[in-house]
Amino acid sequence: MAGRVVLHIGAMKTGTSYLQSVLGSNTQALEDAGFIFLGGKFGQQALAVRNVLNLPKAPRKNKVRWAALAEEAHKLDGRTGIVSMEFLSFAGPRHVRAFLEPLEGLEVEVVVTVRDQFRVIPAQWQTYTRNYGTDDWETYLRRIEPSKVARQKSRAHKTFHRAQDVLPALERWRATGQVDLTHVMTVPGPGAPREELWHRFRAAAGIPEVDVDVEGVRDNASLGFGSCDFLRRVNAHLQDVPARHYRKGMRAAVASALVNRRSSESRPELDLRAAKFARSRNQDLRSGIVDSGYRLCGSLDDLPVPDDLGIYPKSAQAVPHDEVDGAARAVWSDLAAQLGEVDRTAPAALDAVVEDTAEMLRTVNRWGGTP
């Protein structure tokens, strides 16, 4: 009997880390029910996906890990293999074909999770600030808006739309003719039980009611407004640091000094213009899901299109200075302690603290001097 493969392709900021943690920490219970988390670990899947996305560079090397996952899927004998990696949604036509060709002969289903764009935009700005981004909140809001002129499309615009333009991504997968079924799963609203997202994914993937542990699973730690603004400021001093080294070092700094500040910081809120943009994107998602005939798991109500946007201010809010200053000094103090410089005194001005922090990040992580 031919096996079946479920490809959970994203999108980013839609609870993918939570779902991957559930899948990766409950492999035995899922296997007993006939569902195999291919490769056994998320890291194996992530490497395989990243490699294929590097094509056409080094084709022999970059196809090896994905081929191994596909070979495992072909040996399932009627069971279902699962891959969950949000970068699958980045795949262009060339990459989609490279992902699907080794799965020929298997039943392939695609699942994508979509989230209310009123909530996605702030979350995506946070991801942007944690990955070299330097735009402040207001600038980011303006730059992600539609642009008809290619040369005007900033890094903020490109990364946002690459991550969040879900319907074109689904069309690229469906255009191959090799995907048997496409599921669109909406992320439940903030008042829903935490496990609801897992139950929706379980339904989309056809997983029975398996006794899984969802209490100790991992979520991506969220940051507050001030911490994100600090990151975009310090990033201006770190643009030369190689991506792999930057992400490792910044991830450690965030976990050590910024995550626990979340409850004491505010959240960035949309202004009226951005709210209109979010509403139009929600409406496009709702219409696209219905018109394309994708199988919906969840509710279109999770993608609100309110008539009244009067609660949104005309101008974007400014980040509270004390939040940014507190975040900067928290990271500065943590790095000073790591360097054994407990008697070192932080500069008085915020800009000087940010610049000093960048230098200490270079020292702690051995990134080299300022270019």
GUKE-692872 format. One line per 5 residues: number of its first residue (from 0); their letters; for each residue x, y, z of C-alpha. Coordinates in steps of 0.25 Angstrom, whole numbers, padded with zeros to 4 digits. Layout:
<atoms>
NUM) a) X,Y,Z ~ ...;
</atoms>
This chain:
<atoms>
0) magrv) 0000,0000,0000 ~ 0005,0014,-0004 ~ 0009,0023,0008 ~ 0004,0037,0010 ~ 0012,0049,0013;
5) vlhig) 0007,0062,0020 ~ 0015,0074,0017 ~ 0012,0086,0027 ~ 0018,0097,0020 ~ 0016,0109,0029;
10) amktg) 0013,0121,0029 ~ 0023,0128,0039 ~ 0018,0133,0052 ~ 0006,0124,0052 ~ 0009,0115,0063;
15) tsylq) 0019,0106,0055 ~ 0029,0105,0066 ~ 0018,0100,0076 ~ 0013,0089,0066 ~ 0027,0085,0063;
20) svlgs) 0030,0083,0078 ~ 0018,0075,0079 ~ 0021,0066,0068 ~ 0036,0065,0072 ~ 0033,0061,0086;
25) ntqal) 0022,0051,0084 ~ 0028,0043,0073 ~ 0025,0029,0080 ~ 0011,0032,0082 ~ 0009,0037,0068;
30) edagf) 0017,0025,0062 ~ 0007,0016,0070 ~ -0004,0023,0063 ~ 0003,0021,0049 ~ 0008,0035,0048;
35) iflgg) 0024,0037,0046 ~ 0031,0050,0048 ~ 0041,0048,0037 ~ 0055,0048,0041 ~ 0051,0048,0056;
40) kfgqq) 0055,0062,0059 ~ 0051,0076,0054 ~ 0066,0079,0052 ~ 0067,0068,0042 ~ 0055,0073,0034;
45) alavr) 0060,0088,0035 ~ 0074,0084,0029 ~ 0067,0076,0018 ~ 0058,0088,0014 ~ 0069,0099,0015;
50) nvlnl) 0078,0090,0006 ~ 0067,0089,-0005 ~ 0065,0104,-0004 ~ 0079,0106,-0008 ~ 0077,0100,-0021;
55) pkapr) 0082,0101,-0032 ~ 0095,0102,-0024 ~ 0102,0089,-0022 ~ 0090,0080,-0026 ~ 0096,0067,-0022;
60) knkvr) 0099,0071,-0008 ~ 0087,0079,-0006 ~ 0077,0068,-0010 ~ 0083,0057,-0001 ~ 0076,0060,0013;
65) waala) 0062,0062,0006 ~ 0065,0049,-0002 ~ 0067,0042,0011 ~ 0054,0047,0017 ~ 0047,0043,0004;
70) eeahk) 0053,0029,0004 ~ 0048,0028,0019 ~ 0034,0032,0014 ~ 0034,0022,0003 ~ 0036,0011,0013;
75) ldgrt) 0024,0015,0022 ~ 0015,0003,0016 ~ 0002,0011,0017 ~ 0006,0019,0029 ~ 0007,0035,0028;
80) givsm) 0020,0043,0029 ~ 0019,0057,0034 ~ 0029,0068,0031 ~ 0027,0082,0037 ~ 0036,0093,0033;
85) eflsf) 0031,0107,0030 ~ 0042,0110,0020 ~ 0035,0101,0011 ~ 0026,0113,0008 ~ 0037,0120,0002;
90) agprh) 0039,0110,-0009 ~ 0039,0115,-0023 ~ 0034,0106,-0035 ~ 0048,0100,-0036 ~ 0049,0097,-0022;
95) vrafl) 0035,0091,-0021 ~ 0038,0082,-0032 ~ 0051,0077,-0025 ~ 0043,0075,-0012 ~ 0032,0067,-0019;
100) epleg) 0039,0059,-0029 ~ 0045,0049,-0019 ~ 0031,0047,-0013 ~ 0025,0042,-0026 ~ 0016,0030,-0024;
105) levev) 0012,0035,-0010 ~ -0001,0042,-0006 ~ 0004,0056,-0003 ~ -0005,0066,0005 ~ -0001,0081,0008;
110) vvtvr) -0005,0088,0021 ~ -0003,0103,0023 ~ -0006,0111,0035 ~ -0011,0125,0034 ~ -0013,0135,0044;
115) dqfrv) -0020,0148,0046 ~ -0012,0159,0040 ~ -0015,0169,0051 ~ -0007,0160,0060 ~ 0003,0155,0049;
120) ipaqw) 0009,0169,0046 ~ 0014,0172,0060 ~ 0019,0158,0061 ~ 0026,0159,0047 ~ 0033,0172,0051;
125) qtytr) 0039,0165,0063 ~ 0045,0154,0054 ~ 0050,0165,0046 ~ 0057,0172,0058 ~ 0063,0158,0062;
130) nygtd) 0069,0156,0048 ~ 0077,0169,0045 ~ 0065,0178,0043 ~ 0068,0193,0046 ~ 0054,0199,0043;
135) dwety) 0046,0205,0054 ~ 0032,0202,0056 ~ 0026,0213,0048 ~ 0036,0211,0037 ~ 0033,0196,0036;
140) lrrie) 0018,0198,0035 ~ 0020,0207,0023 ~ 0030,0199,0016 ~ 0022,0186,0016 ~ 0010,0192,0009;
145) pskva) 0008,0189,-0006 ~ 0019,0195,-0015 ~ 0018,0194,-0030 ~ 0032,0199,-0032 ~ 0042,0188,-0030;
150) rqksr) 0054,0197,-0027 ~ 0045,0203,-0015 ~ 0043,0189,-0009 ~ 0051,0189,0004 ~ 0057,0177,0011;
155) ahktf) 0045,0179,0021 ~ 0035,0178,0009 ~ 0042,0166,0003 ~ 0043,0158,0016 ~ 0029,0161,0020;
160) hraqd) 0022,0157,0007 ~ 0031,0145,0005 ~ 0027,0140,0019 ~ 0012,0144,0019 ~ 0007,0143,0004;
165) vlpal) 0001,0130,0007 ~ -0008,0128,-0005 ~ 0003,0130,-0016 ~ 0011,0120,-0008 ~ -0001,0110,-0008;
170) erwra) -0003,0112,-0023 ~ 0012,0108,-0026 ~ 0010,0095,-0019 ~ -0004,0092,-0026 ~ 0002,0096,-0040;
175) tgqvd) 0010,0083,-0040 ~ -0002,0074,-0040 ~ 0005,0065,-0030 ~ -0002,0070,-0017 ~ -0014,0062,-0015;
180) lthvm) -0021,0071,-0004 ~ -0018,0085,0001 ~ -0023,0089,0015 ~ -0023,0103,0021 ~ -0023,0103,0036;
185) tvpgp) -0027,0116,0043 ~ -0020,0120,0056 ~ -0030,0122,0067 ~ -0031,0135,0074 ~ -0024,0139,0086;
190) gapre) -0035,0134,0096 ~ -0035,0120,0091 ~ -0029,0109,0099 ~ -0014,0106,0096 ~ -0016,0092,0091;
195) elwhr) -0027,0097,0081 ~ -0016,0099,0070 ~ -0011,0085,0072 ~ -0025,0079,0071 ~ -0027,0087,0058;
200) fraaa) -0014,0082,0052 ~ -0018,0068,0056 ~ -0031,0069,0049 ~ -0025,0074,0036 ~ -0014,0064,0036;
205) gipev) -0024,0052,0039 ~ -0017,0049,0052 ~ -0027,0041,0062 ~ -0028,0046,0076 ~ -0014,0042,0081;
210) dvdve) -0010,0044,0096 ~ 0001,0054,0094 ~ 0007,0063,0104 ~ 0005,0078,0100 ~ 0008,0084,0114;
215) gvrdn) 0023,0084,0113 ~ 0025,0087,0098 ~ 0032,0099,0093 ~ 0027,0113,0088 ~ 0035,0124,0082;
220) aslgf) 0038,0133,0093 ~ 0031,0147,0090 ~ 0038,0160,0093 ~ 0032,0174,0097 ~ 0032,0187,0089;
225) gscdf) 0044,0192,0096 ~ 0053,0180,0094 ~ 0050,0179,0079 ~ 0053,0194,0077 ~ 0066,0191,0084;
230) lrrvn) 0070,0180,0075 ~ 0067,0188,0063 ~ 0076,0199,0068 ~ 0088,0190,0071 ~ 0086,0183,0058;
235) ahlqd) 0091,0196,0051 ~ 0105,0193,0057 ~ 0105,0178,0053 ~ 0101,0177,0039 ~ 0115,0171,0035;
240) vparh) 0113,0159,0044 ~ 0111,0146,0037 ~ 0096,0141,0038 ~ 0099,0128,0045 ~ 0108,0134,0055;
245) yrkgm) 0099,0146,0057 ~ 0086,0137,0060 ~ 0094,0128,0070 ~ 0099,0140,0078 ~ 0087,0148,0077;
250) raava) 0078,0136,0081 ~ 0086,0135,0093 ~ 0086,0149,0097 ~ 0071,0150,0095 ~ 0068,0138,0104;
255) salvn) 0077,0142,0115 ~ 0073,0157,0116 ~ 0061,0160,0109 ~ 0051,0149,0109 ~ 0048,0151,0124;
260) rrsse) 0045,0166,0121 ~ 0032,0163,0113 ~ 0022,0165,0124 ~ 0028,0179,0127 ~ 0028,0184,0113;
265) srpel) 0016,0189,0104 ~ 0013,0183,0091 ~ 0014,0190,0077 ~ 0000,0194,0072 ~ -0005,0197,0058;
270) dlraa) -0008,0211,0053 ~ -0021,0213,0045 ~ -0014,0212,0032 ~ -0007,0199,0036 ~ -0021,0194,0041;
275) kfars) -0027,0196,0027 ~ -0016,0188,0021 ~ -0018,0177,0031 ~ -0033,0177,0028 ~ -0031,0176,0013;
280) rnqdl) -0021,0165,0015 ~ -0031,0157,0024 ~ -0041,0159,0013 ~ -0032,0154,0002 ~ -0029,0142,0010;
285) rsgiv) -0044,0139,0013 ~ -0047,0140,-0002 ~ -0035,0132,-0007 ~ -0038,0121,0003 ~ -0053,0120,-0002;
290) dsgyr) -0050,0122,-0017 ~ -0039,0112,-0018 ~ -0047,0101,-0011 ~ -0036,0098,-0001 ~ -0041,0090,0011;
295) lcgsl) -0043,0099,0023 ~ -0039,0094,0037 ~ -0044,0105,0047 ~ -0052,0117,0044 ~ -0052,0129,0034;
300) ddlpv) -0056,0137,0047 ~ -0041,0136,0051 ~ -0038,0145,0040 ~ -0046,0157,0044 ~ -0050,0169,0035;
305) pddlg) -0057,0179,0044 ~ -0064,0191,0038 ~ -0061,0200,0049 ~ -0046,0203,0051 ~ -0048,0215,0060;
310) iypks) -0040,0209,0071 ~ -0027,0210,0063 ~ -0019,0224,0064 ~ -0016,0232,0052 ~ -0001,0232,0055;
315) aqavp) 0008,0220,0060 ~ 0011,0220,0074 ~ 0025,0223,0079 ~ 0033,0213,0087 ~ 0034,0217,0101;
320) hdevd) 0048,0222,0104 ~ 0049,0215,0117 ~ 0046,0201,0111 ~ 0057,0203,0101 ~ 0067,0208,0111;
325) gaara) 0063,0197,0121 ~ 0065,0186,0110 ~ 0078,0192,0105 ~ 0084,0192,0119 ~ 0079,0178,0122;
330) vwsdl) 0087,0173,0111 ~ 0099,0182,0114 ~ 0099,0177,0128 ~ 0098,0162,0124 ~ 0109,0163,0115;
335) aaqlg) 0118,0171,0125 ~ 0116,0159,0134 ~ 0120,0149,0124 ~ 0132,0157,0121 ~ 0135,0158,0136;
340) evdrt) 0135,0173,0136 ~ 0125,0174,0148 ~ 0131,0188,0152 ~ 0129,0194,0138 ~ 0120,0206,0137;
345) apaal) 0109,0207,0126 ~ 0109,0220,0118 ~ 0098,0230,0121 ~ 0092,0232,0108 ~ 0084,0221,0101;
350) davve) 0091,0222,0088 ~ 0104,0220,0095 ~ 0099,0208,0102 ~ 0094,0202,0089 ~ 0108,0204,0083;
355) dtaem) 0115,0199,0095 ~ 0106,0186,0095 ~ 0109,0184,0080 ~ 0124,0184,0083 ~ 0122,0174,0095;
360) lrtvn) 0114,0165,0086 ~ 0125,0165,0077 ~ 0135,0161,0088 ~ 0126,0151,0095 ~ 0123,0144,0081;
365) rwggt) 0137,0146,0075 ~ 0131,0153,0063 ~ 0142,0162,0060 ~ 0144,0177,0061 ~ 0135,0188,0056;
370) p) 0137,0189,0041;
</atoms>
